[in-house]
Amino acid sequence: MFKSYSEIFDQRGEAYHQAMKLSPDARNVEFATVLEQAKLTDGLVICDMPSGGGYLQDKLPANLHIHLISIESSRQFSRNFEDGNSVESHLCALDATPLDDASVDRVVSIAGLHHLEYRLDVFLEMKRMLRQGGRLCILEVPEGAITAAFLNEFVHEHNQMGHIGVFIDHHFRKDLAQAGFILKTDERRSYTWNFKDVGQMVRYAKLMFGIDLATDDQILAGISRYLGYTCSTSGCHMNWELQLLYAELDVD
């Protein structure tokens, strides 16, 4: 049975958050990739959805004044915003946010949409929130990538909740077009998640993906088989792939 995003991260959100605290810089290239496409300038309003535990906040350029809005449907994830966090945050359905029409300049979505079985209504909501000239920037798992196989095969087998990701394919792109977006960038990005050593890499993967039915040795073997990794004097580098999509509103 397909589990909703909220169901998954109400159970796994704390472990995911522990992974991000264990190695907060592991995915720096990932965040930098999507933010580069967002073309940030001073004074922008950015909506991060789904925002997870709010990790985008620390990746924004310190020299820019940006208003960041977190949209999150998992109560467990949203707890990260409850204690003195300056980010505007909303716990709500991803297809029914409290934001006004045409109130944001950028919508950013990083590796959360593959947990949604139906995405058209979410894309329609993103369109409603965006101002003319705004950008939708998505970094997501594509069908056929090494990450897709790792998640839907290895993680699915070794996570008691399973993992049934609905990855980027022609249906995803069709939904974007139906919602009123025109794709300007659609390309595969390959890079690495970076750790200080093998032990940190394995621990991170175990926590982030809720791998509770495998030993550390089995996790390392799974990473090696599906993703590949290298180690050097600079640390341990795990291969990763996501699809970068940048879309604008269709003005017709």
N, C-alpha and C positions, 0 to 999 in steps of 0.2 A: 504493500500500500504506500502511495506517495505521501510523505510527511511534509507539512507546510514549513516554510521558513521559520515561523514563530515557534512551532512545535520543536523543531530541531534545536534552535539556539536557546530556547528556554531551558533545555536540558544540557546542551553542550557549550553554552556561552561562557560560562565561568572558566572551563578548561581552555577554550580558545583565548580568552583574555589572559590567562596565565602564560600561554605560549607567547603572546605579544609582549608581556612583561619580561619574560625570560630572555628574549632577543628582539628588542624593539626596532633594531636597525636591519633585521634580516631581509625585509621586503622593501628597502629604500628605493631600489631601482624600479620596482613596481609602481610605487606611489609617484615617483618622479616622472615615469612614462606617461601616466594619465594626466598629471598636472601640466606637463609640457604641452600636451594637446589642448588643454583648457585655455592656454594663452592668458595667464593671469595678469591683471593690472590693478592699480590702486582703486579701492572703493567698490569692488565687485561683491555681489551677494551670491554665495555658492551653497547649493543644496547637495548634501551627501546622503544618498539613499540606495539601498539600506546602508546605514552607517556603521553597523557592528558596534564595537565599543568606543567609537569616536577617534580612531587612529589617524584620520586625515588631519586633524587639528595640528599635530606636532610636525607635519610635513609641509605646511604652508610656508611660503617665504616670510621671514621675520620682518623684512623691510616694507611689506605691503599691508595696508589696512583693508582687511577682508572680513566681511560678515559671513560666518559659517553657520549653516542650519543643518542640524542632524535630524534625519527622518528614520525611525527605527520601529519595527513592529514586535521585536522580542523584548519582553519585560526584563529578562536577565541581562541582556546587553545594555538596555536603557539605564540600568542602575549605575552605570559608570558616569552618568551625567547628573546624578542627584546631589552630590556633595560639592558645592562650590565651583562647579564647572561653568565657565563663562560662555560656552557655546549655547546658542538657542537650540533647544532640543524638543522633539515631539515624539511621544509614543503613540503610534497610530498605524492603521493599515496603509500599506504602500500605495494603494489606489484611491485613498481618501484622506489626503493631508489637510491640515487647517490653513495652509498658506493661500494667500490671495492669488487671483489670476495675474499672470504676467508680472510676478514679483521677484523673480530670481534671474540672474545672468548666466549661471552655469549650473547644470545638474551633473554630478559625478557619481558613477556607480562602479564599485570595484569588487568583482568576484562574489556577488551575492545573488544575482538574478538567476543563476542556474538552479537555485533552490525553489524557484517559482514554476509551477506547472503551467499557469496561464499568465501571460505578461502583457497582453494588449491593453488592458485597463490601466496597468502601471505606466505604460508608455503614453497613454492618453493623459494621465495625470501629470506626467513630466512635461508634456506639451502645454497643458493648461497653465502650469506655473512659470514657464519660461517666457521672458520678454522677447520681442522681435530682435533678431541679431544675437540671441543667446546660443549657447552650445550645450549639447548633450555629449558627454564623454564617458564611454563604457570600456572597461577592461574586464574581459570575461573568458571563461573556458570555452574553446571552440571544439566542435565535434571532430574527432580524429587526431587530436593533439595528445602528446604523451601525458599531459595532465588529466585529460578525460579518461584515459585507460587506468591511470593510477587511482583516480577517485572512484570510478564506477566498477572497477574490478578489485583492486587490492583493498582500498578503504572499505568498500561495500562488504567484502568478505570478512574483514577483521574489525568491524565496528558493529556492536550489537544492535544499533539503530539502522544499520545499512547506509548506503549512499546511492541515491538515484538522482543524478544530476541531469537536467535538461539543458543541453549545451547549445552554443550558437550554431544554427543551421539555416536553411532557407526559410523555415517557419519564423525564426527569430527576426530575420531581415524583413520578411513580409509583414510582420506585426509592426515593426518600426515604420515602414512605409504607410501602412493602413492608419497608423496613429497620426501621420502628418509630418514625418521626418524624412529628410534627404541625406543619405550617407555621403560623406565627403572623404572619410578615411576608413578603410576596412583592411587591416593587415595583421599578420601573425607576428608577435614579438616573442623572441626567445632570449632568456637572460638567466640569472641565477639568484636563488635565495642564499644569503651568506651567513655563515656561523663561525664561531671561534674554533670548533672542533667537531668530530663525528658525534660525540656524546650529546652535545647541544643540539645538533641537527636532528638526531633521533628523538630526543625528548620533545623538541618543538613539534615535530610531525605527530607524535603520539598525542600531545595535548590539542593541537589545532584541529586535527581530523578525528578526534575521539576514538583513536585506535586502541580499544580495550581488550581485544581478543588475539593479540600477538605479543610475543616477546620482543625485547629490544633487537635481538639478532634477526628476528623475522622482519621487523620494520626496516632494518638496514638492508636486508636482502631485497625487500620490496622496492625501496628507493633505488637500489642499484639496478634492479631488473627493469623497472618502468620509467625511471627518470634519468638515472645516472648522476654521478657526483664526482668531484675531484677535491683533493686536499693538497695544500701547499703551505709554505711558511706564513701565508696571509690568512689561512683559515680553511674552512670546508665550504664548498660551493655546490649546492644542489640545483640541478637543471629544472627550469620551469618554463611553461609556455602559456600565453594568453592572447586573445584577439583584441586588438585596439580598434574601437569604433568611435568615430566622431561624426555627429549628425547635427544638421541645422533644421530649423522649421521650414516647411514647404510654404512659401508665401502665396502660391496659387490657390 
